[in-house]
């Protein structure tokens, strides 16, 4: 794996640092991150309600009323720092990464560059930075409404992709194959801000983009003092067209893409174009017939449990590396000893809109051995819908498989789907 040649070793033991974590995230998706960093860092957690499961991984916590209140977050950080000096601050929730960068700047902690984070958060600014550096990407035009969107789509040529400027998790992203579909897509995207009211809004809030044909991948990279080290490569499974819901991911340590120097070059040039020098990123790329094209860049560790797949398959711990970089330390990126394995995840959805969940469970007696972890993502009483009414927030369960190849993983996850029972009230 040429990309891993620059991976860093690390001394053991190392002095336990003091890390401020802005919001833990949903337990099923993010608990493994807290578990990892708590082994080497004293964690002080900032959250909006009393902690429960988080207490096992934290040395202290502060409850705040509003994570959007940067001045309030800075006051909390300074109070924690006065008691014991903070080494860094980190966040893996897309909604609050800009506020986290501002806290880092206020306290003079590593990784604080709000302008760089904004260039990643704002997809229009991302496109402008990549275009200036001639990084390959789909053609993209910012529009102000339906009429402008129709004109741009006609110029680009159908199909096109309509996406919100500042959302995340594929919310509001839809493919349009005709003018009629484009009008519906613009209305859908324009209304998608209701899913994430805390994220920024703009007067001109919609991008109309060239549809990049080909499979989609993601690359999680650790960046320290300008050195970009790709660590985890995942192949995405996308469903519910014309929407782009991520229904699963496959992480293969022997993926031939690790030897693709063109892809390596695109990833490195992307970070240079964004002036991203320190942190962990999640870059999404389409492998088109004309070569890799960058779809977007997130200034945080990847979601969808992708870093967990990398860890379970024997790869480096991205959580620990992210914490190291947040504290200005050389990141630890040593892979586990022994054979690496392919790891894959599949997400499952309710059968129809507005299902009132009574119970979600897997019949263990029929689960294949290759499924090493599975569980519910919905609780009794919650109302869940498949896309487009429900997107990532519509998932009801997940399963993770380990095997020697991707095909075996996918077959095991198909069986897990048949073992899933979703009772609707």
SVG drawing of the C-alpha trace seen along z (x, -y; Angstrom):
<svg xmlns="http://www.w3.org/2000/svg" viewBox="-49 -36 58 57">
<polyline fill="none" stroke="black" stroke-width="0.4" points="0.0,0.0 2.0,-3.0 -0.3,-5.5 0.5,-3.9 4.3,-4.2 4.2,-7.6 2.4,-6.2 3.8,-7.2 5.0,-5.0 4.5,-6.1 6.2,-5.8 4.5,-3.9 3.6,-4.9 2.8,-8.5 1.7,-11.3 -2.0,-11.4 -3.3,-14.6 -6.3,-16.7 -8.9,-16.9 -12.1,-18.9 -14.7,-17.1 -17.6,-19.1 -20.7,-16.8 -20.5,-13.0 -22.9,-12.3 -25.3,-9.3 -24.1,-6.4 -24.5,-3.7 -22.4,-5.7 -19.8,-7.4 -19.3,-5.5 -16.2,-3.8 -14.5,-7.2 -14.8,-8.1 -13.8,-4.6 -10.6,-4.9 -9.5,-8.4 -10.3,-7.8 -7.4,-5.3 -4.8,-8.0 -6.6,-11.2 -8.4,-12.8 -11.7,-13.7 -13.8,-16.7 -17.1,-16.5 -19.4,-19.4 -23.0,-18.4 -26.6,-19.7 -28.0,-17.2 -26.9,-15.1 -24.4,-12.4 -25.4,-8.7 -23.3,-6.2 -20.6,-8.8 -19.6,-8.7 -17.6,-5.6 -15.2,-7.5 -15.0,-11.0 -13.2,-12.6 -15.5,-15.5 -18.4,-17.2 -20.2,-20.5 -23.8,-20.8 -24.6,-23.9 -27.9,-25.2 -26.7,-25.9 -23.7,-24.6 -24.1,-27.4 -23.1,-29.9 -19.4,-30.3 -18.8,-32.7 -20.4,-30.3 -18.3,-27.4 -15.1,-29.6 -16.1,-30.4 -16.5,-26.7 -13.2,-25.8 -11.4,-28.5 -12.9,-27.3 -11.8,-23.7 -8.3,-24.9 -7.9,-26.9 -8.5,-23.7 -6.1,-21.7 -4.5,-22.9 -6.2,-21.7 -4.0,-20.2 -6.7,-20.3 -10.3,-20.4 -12.1,-18.1 -15.5,-17.6 -16.8,-14.9 -20.3,-16.3 -20.5,-18.3 -23.0,-20.7 -20.5,-22.1 -17.0,-21.8 -16.9,-25.5 -17.7,-26.5 -15.0,-24.0 -12.4,-25.7 -13.3,-29.0 -12.8,-27.6 -9.4,-26.4 -8.4,-29.8 -9.7,-31.5 -7.5,-29.3 -4.5,-29.1 -4.9,-25.4 -3.7,-23.4 -6.0,-22.9 -7.9,-26.2 -8.5,-27.5 -12.1,-28.5 -11.5,-29.8 -10.3,-26.4 -13.1,-24.6 -15.6,-27.0 -14.1,-26.2 -14.9,-22.5 -18.3,-23.1 -19.5,-25.5 -19.7,-23.3 -19.6,-26.4 -16.4,-27.6 -15.0,-24.1 -15.8,-24.1 -14.2,-27.5 -10.9,-26.5 -10.6,-23.3 -11.4,-25.0 -8.6,-27.6 -6.1,-24.7 -7.5,-22.8 -8.4,-19.8 -10.7,-17.5 -14.4,-17.8 -17.8,-18.0 -18.9,-21.3 -20.9,-23.2 -22.9,-26.4 -24.5,-28.3 -28.1,-29.3 -30.7,-31.4 -33.9,-29.7 -35.9,-27.5 -35.5,-29.6 -31.7,-29.9 -31.4,-26.2 -33.3,-25.3 -31.0,-27.5 -27.9,-26.1 -29.0,-22.5 -29.8,-23.0 -26.2,-24.4 -24.6,-21.5 -26.8,-18.8 -29.0,-16.3 -28.7,-14.4 -27.6,-16.9 -27.3,-16.8 -29.0,-19.3 -27.5,-19.8 -27.7,-22.2 -24.8,-24.5 -24.2,-23.7 -25.9,-20.5 -24.3,-17.1 -25.0,-13.4 -26.5,-13.6 -29.5,-15.5 -31.2,-17.4 -29.0,-15.9 -31.0,-14.5 -30.4,-13.6 -32.6,-15.2 -32.9,-13.7 -35.3,-16.3 -36.6,-19.8 -39.7,-18.5 -37.5,-16.4 -35.2,-19.5 -38.1,-21.6 -39.1,-18.9 -35.4,-18.5 -35.0,-22.3 -38.1,-22.3 -36.9,-19.2 -33.4,-20.7 -34.8,-24.1 -36.9,-22.5 -34.1,-20.2 -32.8,-22.9 -35.5,-21.8 -33.5,-18.6 -30.6,-20.6 -31.8,-24.0 -28.5,-24.7 -26.4,-24.6 -25.7,-27.8 -28.1,-29.1 -27.4,-31.4 -29.5,-33.6 -28.2,-31.6 -28.3,-28.1 -28.4,-25.6 -25.8,-24.1 -26.6,-22.5 -23.8,-20.2 -22.7,-17.9 -23.6,-14.2 -20.3,-12.3 -20.8,-8.8 -19.0,-5.9 -18.7,-4.3 -18.2,-6.5 -15.5,-6.1 -14.4,-7.9 -10.9,-8.5 -10.2,-9.4 -6.9,-11.2 -4.8,-12.4 -3.1,-15.7 -0.2,-16.8 1.8,-20.0 0.8,-19.8 1.6,-16.1 -1.4,-14.2 -1.6,-10.5 -4.6,-8.6 -5.5,-5.9 -8.9,-4.5 -10.5,-3.9 -14.1,-2.8 -16.3,-1.9 -19.8,-3.4 -23.1,-1.6 -25.7,-4.1 -29.4,-3.5 -32.9,-5.0 -32.3,-6.8 -32.7,-9.6 -31.5,-10.3 -27.9,-9.5 -28.6,-7.7 -25.5,-5.8 -26.8,-2.4 -23.4,-0.8 -19.6,-0.8 -16.9,1.7 -13.3,1.3 -10.8,3.6 -7.2,3.3 -6.1,4.9 -8.3,2.6 -6.3,2.0 -7.1,-1.7 -4.4,-1.9 -1.9,-1.6 -3.6,-4.2 -1.2,-7.1 -3.7,-9.4 -6.1,-9.0 -3.3,-9.7 -2.4,-12.9 -6.0,-14.1 -6.3,-13.6 -3.1,-15.4 -3.9,-18.3 -7.3,-18.6 -5.9,-19.3 -3.4,-21.8 -6.1,-23.6 -8.1,-24.0 -5.0,-24.9 -5.8,-22.1 -2.7,-21.5 -3.8,-19.9 -6.7,-17.6 -8.6,-14.6 -10.7,-14.7 -13.3,-12.7 -13.0,-13.2 -15.7,-11.8 -14.7,-11.0 -16.4,-9.6 -14.3,-7.3 -15.5,-8.5 -14.4,-7.3 -12.3,-10.5 -10.6,-9.8 -11.4,-10.6 -13.4,-13.7 -13.9,-15.2 -17.5,-15.4 -16.9,-17.0 -14.5,-17.3 -15.5,-17.1 -13.1,-18.6 -13.7,-15.8 -13.4,-12.0 -15.8,-10.1 -19.3,-9.0 -21.3,-5.8 -18.9,-3.9 -16.3,-3.8 -13.4,-4.4 -14.7,-1.6 -14.7,0.8 -11.0,-0.2 -10.2,0.6 -12.1,3.9 -10.4,5.0 -7.0,4.5 -6.2,1.0 -5.0,-2.1 -7.2,-3.8 -8.4,-7.0 -9.9,-8.2 -6.6,-8.2 -4.9,-9.8 -7.5,-12.6 -7.0,-13.2 -3.3,-13.3 -3.4,-15.9 -6.0,-18.0 -3.4,-18.2 -0.5,-19.1 1.1,-15.7 2.5,-13.4 -0.4,-11.0 -0.2,-7.3 -1.0,-5.4 0.3,-1.9 -1.9,0.9 -2.7,3.9 -0.5,6.9 -1.8,10.0 -3.9,10.5 -6.1,7.7 -9.7,8.5 -12.4,6.9 -15.0,5.2 -18.4,4.0 -21.5,2.3 -25.1,2.3 -27.9,0.0 -31.5,1.1 -34.7,-0.9 -38.4,-0.6 -40.8,0.9 -42.9,-2.2 -43.3,-5.9 -44.2,-6.8 -43.7,-3.5 -44.2,-3.7 -41.5,-1.4 -42.5,1.2 -39.3,3.4 -36.2,3.9 -34.2,7.1 -32.1,9.7 -33.0,13.4 -29.6,14.5 -30.3,18.2 -30.2,17.3 -27.4,14.7 -24.3,15.8 -21.1,16.1 -19.5,13.4 -21.8,10.9 -19.7,9.8 -21.8,6.8 -25.4,5.7 -28.1,3.7 -31.0,1.3 -30.9,-2.3 -34.5,-3.0 -36.2,-2.8 -39.8,-1.9 -42.1,-4.8 -40.0,-6.5 -41.4,-7.2 -39.2,-6.2 -39.5,-6.4 -37.3,-5.3 -35.9,-7.9 -36.9,-10.5 -39.0,-11.3 -36.4,-9.7 -32.7,-9.7 -29.9,-8.8 -32.3,-9.5 -34.7,-6.9 -32.4,-3.9 -33.7,-1.3 -30.8,1.1 -27.2,1.9 -25.0,5.0 -21.2,5.3 -19.5,8.3 -15.9,9.4 -14.6,11.8 -11.7,12.5 -13.3,10.6 -15.9,8.0 -18.3,10.4 -18.5,12.6 -19.2,9.6 -22.0,8.5 -23.5,11.9 -23.4,12.1 -25.1,8.7 -27.8,9.8 -28.5,12.7 -28.5,10.3 -31.2,8.3 -33.3,11.5 -32.8,12.1 -34.0,8.5 -37.4,8.2 -39.0,4.7 -42.3,4.7 -44.5,1.7 -47.0,0.5"/>
</svg>
